[in-house]
Amino acid sequence: MKNLISFLCFILIAGQSVFAQFSREAMDSLNRLTEKDHRNMLEQLHINSLRPGANGNNPTAPNAANYDEAKANPYPSLPDPLTLNNGKRVTSAQMWWEKRRPEIIEDFDREIYGRVPKDTPKVSWEIIQIKNDTVGNIPVITKILIGHVDNSAYPTISVDIQLSLTTLAQITTPVPVIMEFGFKFPKGFALPSPAQTAKEPDWQQQVLEKGWGFAILYPYSVQADHGAGLTQGVIGITNKGQFRKPDDWGALRAWAWGASRALDYFETDKTVNAKQVGIEGHSRFGKAALVTMAYDTRFAIAFISSSGEGGAKLHRRNFGELVENVAGTGEYHWMAGNFIKYAGPLTPKDLPVDAHELIALCAPRPVFISGGEKGDAWVDSRGMFMATVHAGAVYKLLGKKGLETDIYPPVGTALLEGDLAFRQHTGGHTPAPNWPTFIEFASRYLKTSK
């Protein structure tokens, strides 16, 4: 069952329809539990119905996804990240850190991603294997780790975080590390072989060629990617197996919490420069990577790929995926229960914050926002670009640079001059074409000792 759930979550990412080969009984059970949890949250919120999400598969459907830019901005006014709740203007870095940033975090905690409990379980890390290997003919050492989550508060649930760390075999000083939210394929599963084309080395090899290390954190080992799992995982431990309250954390905050616990380990590993650890994620994991970067100021840099709604895309946009999609039974578990309100009776216009302020929470640290073109319209690259532009005011206040332009660039054009960066590649729903660009950007910030 565990492998089935993990694989189904991957299929949702990949957009492939291969459910038929799995047990209908297992799928029905998962759906029933998810619908029960979703219904419980609606009852807590006193909501009887929600607006339907956008249909991205049928362009003739009444609720077909909009891809017309002329209709994409029904709510053009955005919350100002530099105006306090009392209306006063933020005019200094001190005001940002002491007054405005906490206000924005409170809104995200309460209405968007949920609150992490004050007393989260401790994690004890165990290295279960050290192996010598090669990546693209580069000799490396890989540590396989398990993070044992203390479940003494609720022993019924066990959580063991899965993490790997790979560094060059011959290093004498701590090195920067890029950590990815990764997916572990079920045993015996393989993706269809792609057509043979010339391509860049995989991202791991590109990172190693810079002298950096890489790590892969498996978020589903922290928290499952479905509503039925909200009474399990680390959320289940903290809630003692009960339903969430409307402002309790969702999967995105749980995955980000797992990333922070991995960084705790890196701070103890002499091969890692823990002050130069970057976070990367794609699609739903792009959302998680941005949430991680926004909340944990120890992360040095972020590569946010195709994160879309719930990530770097403006919630107020009507283009591709909508708030209403994320509030439905397939994705609501990513967010706080309160987020559902904005799919009925409230609207995205009523949100106290938007994605540009999530990006602004990353300031003054560098962030690269990425999307694709063909087959990636659902994530709304222009909406992510707009959010990045509007985050720039906070970067400027803190002595850094934003994108330095509000003109949407042609596909394939990289905006790398500031501490916020953006590029839409010509490919589809994948981070691969933008890895070289991110590494070029990151090279300004991540340095290896000679």
Protein Blocks (a to p, Z undefined) as FASTA:
>chain_A
ZZmmmmmmmmmmnopafklmpcfklmmmmmmmmmmmmmmmmmmnopabdcddddfkbmkb
mklccfbfklmmmblbccdfkbcfkopacfbfklmmmmmmmmmmmmmmmmmnopadfbdc
ddddddfbdcdddeehiacddddddddddfklommbccdddddddddfbdcbdcdddddd
dddddehiacdddddddddddfklmmmmnopacddddfklmoccbfklmmgcjklmmnno
pacdfkbccfklmmmmmmmmmmmmmmmpmkbcfklcccddehjlmmmmmmmmmmmmmbmb
dcdehklgoilbcfkbcehjafklmmmmklmmmpcfklmmmnojbdfklpmbdfklmmmm
mpccdcdddddfehplmnommlmmmmmmmmmmmmmmnopacehpabdcdehiacfkbmbd
cdddfbdcdfklmmmmmmmmmmmmmccdZZ
